[in-house]
Amino acid sequence: MTSSRTTPTLRDLAVFTGRPQHQNFCRMAEMLPSRTMAPSSRPSTLPEGEPSGLPPAYRFEGTTRSTSAFLSDTDTAALLVLVDGRVRHEHYALSGGPDVPWMSMSVAKSFVSALVGIALDEGHIPSLDAAVSDFVPVRPGSAYDGVCVRDVLRMSSGARWTEDYSDPRSEVFRLVQESESGGSLAEFVASMEREYEPGTVCRYNSADTVVLGLLVSRATGRGLADYMREKLCEPLGMVSPGHWLVDSRGIELAYYGLNLTARDYARLGELYRNGGVWQGIRVLPAEWVTDSVTVGSPHCEPGRVLGGQGPLGYGYQWWIPEGDRGEFSAIGVYNQYVYVDPAGATTIVKLSANRTFGTSPDEATNRERETLTLLRAIAAHNT
């Protein structure tokens, strides 16, 4: 159900200004227009494993740093560690809690990718070579005209874009303003300009995920929340209600607007860790999972992603750290993570409200590379 009440906007919340946000990120679905997804009719509790602590310290940029200090400094509201599908560590702070739905930010992109894979498997999308403009109306010659689904999944549409949260003049700020001011996300992406030849440059671009969300809705004839409720919430046994924020036209904000509990976020990581199977039931094709978390083109390799953070490559709306360990992660601003280390059978969820995020483009405030370093240390500590 979509709320129509008068609500504050992200600008009213002063995001990316240094203002604390932990009291907001735990109740975004109450504050902003949203659509609710009921929990599964067959909810499944994550099994408990032998409790394990966290490493007291980790190494980053040549120095030893305190784990507890980092979690506090980045306003961590939830930290959940699963090994072999069992909960080994679970901690909540600030306004977080086991039943608290938290703002996904761009972690939502990986859920949208899963829905694209399901729609493809069901035949709603004929192939990844199909043009997104066959489903999503765009202006002739504009950024997404004739661009194939695969290139949009890889953030390789070629659309002109700047994803700079410290610059209020950037395209990502314009996208947010459009969704809050009565404009249409569909109209926004329909008129975007092309900068690169599609499939040649990987540039992180939230509008690409907006297009994927519209693609799923147009191809299936269903809203994103409705489709996700049936195809992910139900089979994954999600225990708590989930929510998608919507724009002023009632369209789900595919690029950042998901709200779930830490345990329900972890279910997507576990689904991908197990090759698309959840508790013996296939939810996603194995080939889709493999392709999603593999760098499939040289321009998506670590270090070549424009707007990326350090040594990370890109798959189908999943980040892929450099190295041969096979890790992958969903990542959102303010330090939201669903990190998966298949070699260590580990899935880690970190939900945060790092108040310094976006106040500059620097690692010193955003702390994305450092977060990944800590998550790797936690995975090594627990395996």
SULHU-V856075 format. One line per field, one symbol per residue. phi: phi as a letter, one per 20 degrees, with the letter a starting at -180 (. if undefined). psi: psi as a letter, one per 20 degrees, with the letter a starting at -180 (. if undefined). burial: b if it has 9 or more other C-alpha atoms within 8 Angstrom, else e. Layout:
phi: ???
psi: ???
burial: ???
This chain:
phi: .eedffcfdfffflfmdnfgcffefebffeedgbcedffffcfceffedfgcedffbbdblncecefffffffelfebcccdclmdfdbbbcblefafdefdfflfgggfffgffffffffenfdfafefefffddfcfgnegdfmffggffgelcfnffacddfedfeffffffffffddnfdffffffdfeedcfgndcecfbffgfgffffggfffemcffffffgfecgffemgedgdbdfcefenegefeaeecbfgffffffgfgffemndclndfdcfgfffgffdcfebgfdfgndefnedmececdemcecffodenfbbeccfmmebcdccgfeldccdcdbbgfefnfbeegfdelffffffffffffffdc
psi: ppqjrprrrhhhilqkiipqjhigiikhihhqprpqpqrqimqpppqpappqaqphrrppljqpqpghhghghjlphpoppppkjqohpppqrcjrrhjopqphcihhhhggghhghghghijhphriiqphiihoprqpiagjojpqgghhhjlkhjqpqomoiioiirhhhhgghghijiaphghghhjqqphqpqjhpoppohhhhgghghggghhikqqgggghgghggghjkphqqrqpqqaijjppnhiijqorrghhhhhgghghhkkjpolipphqqhhggghhkpojqhijqpiiopjrnbmpapcmkqqoqqrkhjqrqppqrjlppnppnhhjkppppoprlohipiirjqhhhhkghhghgghghgghhj.
burial: ebeeeeebeeeebebbbbbebbeebbbbbeebbbbbbbbbeebeeeeeeeeeebbeebbbeeeebbbeebbeebbbbbbbbbbebbbbbbebbeebbeebbbbbbbbbbbbbbbbbbbbbbeebbeebebbbbebbebeeebbbbebbbbbbbbbbbbbbbbbbbbeeebbbbbbbebbbebbbbbbbbbbbebebbbbbbbbbbbbbbbbbbbbbbbbeebbbbbbbbbbbbbbbbbbbbbbbbbbbeebbbbbbbbbbbbbbbbbbbbbbbebbbbeeeebbbeebbbbbbbbeeebbbbbbbeebeeebbbbbbbbbbeeeebbbbbbbebbbbbbbbbebbbbbbbbbbbbbbbbbbeeebbbbbebebbbebbbeebe
